[in-house]
Amino acid sequence: SVHGVKLLAHTLALYYAVGDPTSLSVPLELAQNDLGDWSFESRGRRRISASGNVAQFLRLLPMDNLRAISISPEAMEYYDANNYWQDYFIQLQSVERISIPYLSGLQLFYALAKADLDSTGAAFSLFPRLRHLALHTGGVPPKTMGDYHAALDMALLEVLDVRRGKDLPLEGLFVDRALADLDVWNDVRGATAIIFIN
């Protein structure tokens, strides 16, 4: 079954695992924005290419065991819209790690902070098992940098606070060292570890 997926602008790369991925708590090589450094052997990668949004194909694929998603800056442009995450990613209930460009994360952070009981009683219908975010460089904010950065930082902190309040805290943030000077990291509280890499 598929254990990892990498979304590019027009390509969906699927990663098949022989065994359980055991290194989800280990940082990705963020410069690669890839899943290839997981410590399980890959049976192979399959690629689906399409014109336009490839997320629509996620509903057609066996994704019950998907544990990690890596999304390129170009692909994130498709998902920077209200309700897009709930519309296309709601069935991915086993995802534990998401890798995205930080500057493109505003709508994802808004979606991750929505606490709503799903049909199974879980506190979050979107990525209820999420444990780690990998935040790398890239992406273009759609508004002026100062205003956008304030909203982005507050949205990330809201994700951490809401998830912690529901006893489902994120265990760690893997942050590209190029983003280390951002003030938001000083405001991260609780047991969520920040690991600067690269």
C-alpha positions in Angstrom: 0.0 0.0 0.0 1.0 3.6 -0.3 2.9 5.0 2.7 4.0 8.3 1.3 3.0 10.8 -1.3 4.8 13.8 -2.9 2.7 16.4 -4.6 4.3 18.5 -7.3 2.5 21.0 -9.6 1.4 18.3 -12.1 2.8 15.1 -10.7 1.7 12.8 -7.9 4.6 10.5 -6.7 3.6 7.5 -4.6 5.9 5.7 -2.3 5.4 2.0 -1.5 6.9 0.6 1.7 8.0 -2.9 2.5 7.5 -2.5 6.2 6.4 0.2 8.6 8.0 3.6 8.3 9.9 3.9 11.5 11.6 7.3 10.9 8.7 9.6 10.9 10.2 11.3 13.9 13.4 12.0 12.0 13.8 15.2 10.0 13.4 15.1 6.3 16.2 16.4 4.0 14.2 19.6 3.5 16.2 20.9 0.7 15.0 18.0 -1.3 11.3 18.3 -0.2 11.2 14.6 -0.7 10.2 11.4 1.2 13.1 9.4 -0.1 15.1 9.5 3.1 12.7 7.4 5.1 14.3 4.4 6.8 12.3 1.8 5.0 13.0 0.2 1.7 10.9 1.3 -1.1 9.3 -1.2 -3.5 9.3 1.6 -6.0 7.8 4.9 -6.9 4.8 5.4 -9.1 4.1 8.7 -10.7 0.8 10.1 -12.0 1.0 13.1 -14.2 -1.9 15.4 -15.0 -2.7 18.8 -16.4 -3.8 20.9 -13.4 -4.7 19.8 -9.9 -3.5 16.2 -9.1 -5.1 16.2 -5.6 -8.4 15.0 -7.2 -6.7 11.7 -7.9 -6.1 11.1 -4.1 -9.7 10.0 -3.8 -9.2 7.2 -6.4 -6.1 5.7 -4.8 -5.7 3.3 -1.9 -4.5 5.7 0.8 -5.5 4.1 4.0 -1.9 3.6 5.2 -0.6 6.9 4.0 1.7 8.2 6.7 3.4 11.3 5.2 2.8 14.0 2.6 5.4 16.3 1.0 4.1 19.2 -1.0 6.1 21.4 -3.3 5.7 25.2 -3.4 4.1 25.0 -6.8 1.6 22.4 -5.7 0.7 24.4 -2.6 -0.7 27.2 -4.8 -3.6 24.9 -5.7 -4.5 24.4 -2.1 -4.3 28.0 -0.9 -8.1 28.3 -0.8 -10.8 28.0 1.8 -12.1 24.4 2.4 -9.7 23.0 -0.1 -7.9 20.8 2.4 -11.2 19.4 3.8 -12.5 18.8 0.2 -9.5 16.8 -1.0 -7.6 15.5 1.9 -10.2 14.6 4.5 -10.0 10.8 3.8 -6.2 10.7 4.7 -6.7 9.7 8.3 -3.4 8.1 9.0 -1.1 10.9 8.0 1.5 11.7 10.7 3.9 14.1 8.9 3.3 16.9 6.4 6.2 18.7 4.7 5.3 22.1 3.2 6.9 25.5 2.4 6.1 27.7 5.4 5.1 30.7 3.4 2.4 28.8 1.7 0.9 27.2 4.8 -1.8 29.7 5.8 -4.9 27.9 4.6 -3.5 24.5 5.8 -2.9 26.0 9.3 -6.5 27.4 9.3 -7.8 23.9 8.4 -5.6 22.1 10.9 -6.9 24.3 13.8 -10.5 23.4 13.2 -11.6 21.1 16.0 -14.7 19.1 14.9 -15.8 15.7 16.0 -15.9 13.3 13.0 -18.0 10.2 12.7 -15.5 8.2 14.7 -15.5 10.6 17.6 -12.0 12.0 16.8 -11.4 15.6 17.7 -10.1 16.5 14.2 -11.5 15.2 10.9 -8.5 16.5 9.0 -5.2 14.7 9.7 -6.3 13.5 13.2 -3.0 11.6 13.7 -0.7 14.4 12.7 2.5 14.5 14.8 5.1 16.5 12.8 5.2 19.4 10.5 8.3 19.9 8.3 8.5 23.6 7.3 10.9 24.6 4.5 11.7 27.6 2.4 9.9 28.5 -0.8 6.4 29.6 -1.6 5.2 33.1 -2.3 2.9 34.9 0.1 -0.2 36.4 -1.7 -0.2 39.6 0.3 2.3 42.2 1.7 5.0 40.3 3.6 4.4 42.0 7.0 0.7 41.5 7.3 0.9 38.0 5.8 3.7 36.9 8.1 1.7 38.0 11.2 -1.4 36.1 10.0 0.8 33.0 9.1 2.6 33.0 12.5 -0.7 33.4 14.4 -2.3 30.6 12.4 0.6 28.2 13.1 0.5 29.0 16.9 -3.3 28.4 16.8 -2.8 24.9 15.3 -0.3 24.1 18.1 -2.6 25.5 20.9 -5.8 23.9 19.6 -4.2 20.5 19.1 -2.6 20.6 22.5 -5.9 21.7 24.1 -7.5 18.5 22.7 -4.6 16.3 24.0 -3.3 15.7 20.5 -0.2 18.0 20.5 2.2 18.0 17.7 5.4 16.3 18.8 7.7 18.4 16.6 8.4 21.0 14.0 11.3 20.4 11.6 12.2 23.9 10.5 14.7 24.8 7.7 17.5 26.7 9.3 17.0 29.5 6.7 13.8 30.3 8.6 15.4 30.3 12.1 15.4 34.0 12.5 11.6 34.2 12.4 10.1 35.4 15.8 7.3 32.8 15.8 9.6 30.0 17.1 10.0 31.9 20.4 6.3 31.7 20.9 6.0 27.9 20.5 5.0 26.5 23.9 4.3 23.1 25.4 5.9 19.9 24.5 6.3 20.6 20.8 10.0 20.4 19.9 11.5 22.7 17.3 14.4 21.1 15.4 16.3 23.4 13.0 17.9 21.4 10.2 20.0 21.9 7.0 
